């Protein structure tokens, strides 16, 4: 099954990668073997593990790498002491081979990591560019919709302000008419009171059969 993963590396993934590489170095194995082991555990390609190691993780473990290499050399020296003196040339050749192997594997891992870095960088850049393009278009559409909505709201506000002014004018006219009506009613009431008072204070008279004036009671004919 092809291993394809696009998710980011977690801190635990980086720690597993570092511990595995350091263990392979101490045991005399290669970093490529470590990358394959980590790739199997994390369902990633060995190239992706190599890229991650060279691009992000390796510079954080320089001291640990040097220590692991010294431990490997010390282990080999300890094993060499138990061998016969006739084995010294072979040990020297093995040591040279180990040093050359370190240089070769580092070079190969860096090349592989750089190749993976170039491909991943391009892919990630294109994905990011596509997302930015979509986000830019979405923002543009949202801005245009917001501006159109703003124009509509401003038009509605202008209409409402015009209606408010007309209503205020109508209200002022109604208040003036009402005041005039109150004044007319007040004058009419006063005139009615005066007429009533005048009628009550002006007695009516008539002449009786003897020729004398006689006051007519109110309400009689």
C-alpha positions, 0 to 999 in steps of 0.5 A, spaced: 500 500 500 502 506 498 504 511 504 501 518 503 500 523 508 499 530 508 498 532 516 503 535 520 508 532 524 507 532 531 511 533 537 511 525 539 512 524 531 519 528 532 521 525 538 520 518 535 524 520 529 529 522 533 530 516 538 530 511 532 535 515 529 540 516 535 538 508 537 541 506 530 547 510 530 549 507 537 548 500 534 552 501 528 546 502 523 544 507 518 540 513 518 536 510 512 534 504 516 532 508 521 527 512 516 524 506 514 523 504 521 519 510 523 516 510 516 513 504 518 510 506 524 507 512 522 505 510 515 510 515 512 515 514 506 522 514 508 523 520 504 518 524 508 522 521 514 529 523 511 526 530 509 523 531 516 530 529 520 534 534 515 530 540 515 527 540 522 529 535 527 537 534 526 539 541 528 536 540 535 540 534 536 547 535 534 550 534 541 546 527 542 548 525 535 555 526 537 554 522 543 551 517 539 557 516 534 562 516 540 558 511 544 558 507 537 566 508 537 567 506 544 562 500 543 567 498 537 573 499 541 571 495 547 569 489 542 576 490 539 580 489 545 577 482 546 579 480 539 586 478 538 592 483 536 592 480 529 585 483 528 588 490 528 588 491 521 581 489 520 579 493 526 582 499 522 579 497 516 572 497 519 573 503 523 574 507 516 569 503 513 564 506 519 566 513 518 566 512 510 559 509 511 557 515 516 559 520 511 555 516 505 549 515 509 549 523 511 550 525 504 545 520 501 540 522 506 541 530 505 540 529 498 534 525 499 531 530 504 532 535 499 529 532 493 523 531 498 523 538 500 523 540 493 517 536 492 513 538 498 515 545 498 512 546 491 506 542 493 505 546 499 506 552 496 501 551 490 496 548 496 497 555 500 496 559 493 490 556 491 487 557 498 489 564 498 486 565 491 479 562 494 480 566 500 481 572 496 475 571 491 471 569 497 473 576 501 471 580 494 464 577 494 463 578 501 466 585 500 461 587 494 455 584 498 456 588 504 457 594 500 451 593 496 447 592 503 450 598 505 447 602 499 440 599 500 440 601 507 442 608 506 437 609 501 432 606 506 434 611 511 434 616 506 426 614 505 425 614 512 428 620 514 423 623 508 417 620 511 419 622 518 420 630 516 413 629 512 410 626 518 413 632 523 410 637 518 403 633 518 403 633 526 405 641 526 399 642 522 394 638 526 397 641 532 395 648 529 388 646 527 387 643 534 389 650 537 385 654 533 379 649 534 380 649 541 380 657 541 373 657 537 370 652 542 372 657 547 369 663 544 363 659 543 362 657 550 364 664 553 358 667 548 353 661 550 355 663 557 354 670 556 347 669 552 345 665 558 346 670 563 343 676 559 337 672 558 336 670 566 338 678 568 333 681 563 326 680 566 320 681 561 314 685 563 307 685 561 301 690 562 295 687 566 288 689 565 288 695 570 294 698 566 299 696 571 306 693 569 307 686 571 313 682 571 313 675 567 315 669 571 321 666 567 319 660 563 312 662 562 308 665 556 
